[in-house]
Amino acid sequence: MGLFGTKKQADYKNCIVDIHSHMIPGVDDGAKSYEQAYAMLDIAYRHGIRDIIATPHFMPDGKNATPEIINAGVDKLQAYADENHYDLNIYKGNEIYFHEEAVELLEQDKICTLADSNCVLVEFSPMDDARYIRNSLAELQNMGFQPIIAHVERYMSLISSPFDKIEELKDMGILIQVNAGSITGFFGKQSKTVAEKLLKKELVDFIGTDAHSDGGRAPRMKECVEILTKKCKPSYVEDLLYRNAETYILN
Ligand SMILES: [Fe+2]
């Protein structure tokens, strides 16, 4: 092993895994058309992303894409990537808005885990209380799933310093995702401050783009990677950008 360890480590800016994106058209509030989804793939590739988990919202309203529809969308996006000779893999997933029925639907394979792993990306309402969030995630763990909490910086009950509520979740074995746009300040000052503090304490496990379009909410990572490189230890940057994803999801 050389100075930089494996080849992949030396080139970490070009092997990013994005575990959170809304790229499949017509299934949620993400990409509006395949044309837009392809433009999003172009941007993701230029930003060094090489693995993408498509995570359409799974909401309690019952109007959700089936795993078959998500699979078909993934195949179409993958075909575009292959035609363009992008060294890029796309996988199926869901971003699950937690509700009681979701647990049952997960067990019945009606909701997608991330890339067929046991990891599930879970979101809550920004105003849900910390105990409800903790109990819900514990319920998923008890069913054998590995929960990843989506954009943790959004939940008011979890983000007061010194982050004892988030540390509690980590101690339980919950994994933590933060949005790239929170690190860059795209989502405002409060999210940026919270994201910075969480990174400083190394409480974050994954950075996701949470991309919804090829415009304002495009799958951009470059500016975020620059900030991470300045503020975090190299080995932690690698964990955030791809190693944790490889360990927990793509293994
Ligand atoms: Fe999302």
Boltz pocket constraint, residues with backbone or C-beta under 6 A from the ligand:
constraints:
  - pocket:
      binder: B
      contacts: [[A, 20], [A, 21], [A, 22], [A, 55], [A, 95], [A, 150], [A, 210]]
      max_distance: 6.0
